[in-house]
Amino acid sequence: MGTAITITVGFTDLVGSTELLTRLGAAAANDVRRVYFSLMRDAVAACNGTEVKNLGDGLMVVYPN
């Protein structure tokens, strides 16, 4: 049997993304999403995290403990 390791799993969500799309329109909402994902990915990388999956308006990430 292998050695057990502990990881932390995190989920992010751009709250109100559907309302944002309706209010801003597709182009502007996509600009907001791009900035959001860029900031989130920078923060995840700065904390030695790994993006596992893009969830459309959020991320699933893991961090080693």
N, C-alpha and C positions, 0 to 999 in steps of 0.2 A: 504494500500500500504506500502511496506517495505522502509527501509532507503536506500538511494543511497550511494554507495561507489565508490571511484575512484581507479583504478588500472593502472599500466603501463604494457604494453605487449611488449616483445622484441623477436626478431628473430635473430639467428646467422646462419652463413653459412661458411663452410670451402671452401673458394674460390679456384677453380681449382681442385676440388677433382677428377674429371674424368681424367684430365691430370696427376695428381699425381699417380693415379692407373696405368695408362699406362706407366709412366716413372719409377716407383719404383717396380711395380708388386704388386700382391694382398696382400702378407704377410706383406711387409714393409708399404704399404699404410694403412692397417688395424692397424698396430702399431702406425702410425701417428694419425689416427682417434681416437684410444683409449686414447692417450695422450691428444689430443685436447678436447675430451669430459670430461676427468678427470679434466683438467684445467678449462674448462667452468663451470662444475658442482660445483667445489670448489668456483669459483667466484660468481656464482648465489647464493649459500648457504650463503656465507659471506655477501651478500647484502640482506638477508632475502627473496630471490626470491624462486619461485617454478617452477620446470620443468613441463610443461603441456604435451609436446609431443616431441619425437625424430623424426626429419625430414630426417633421413638418413645421411645427412652431415651437420646437424645443429640442433638447438633446438628452441622450442617455450617456452618462460618463462614468468611468471607474477611476478610483484612486487607490494606489497601494498604501497599506498601513505599515 
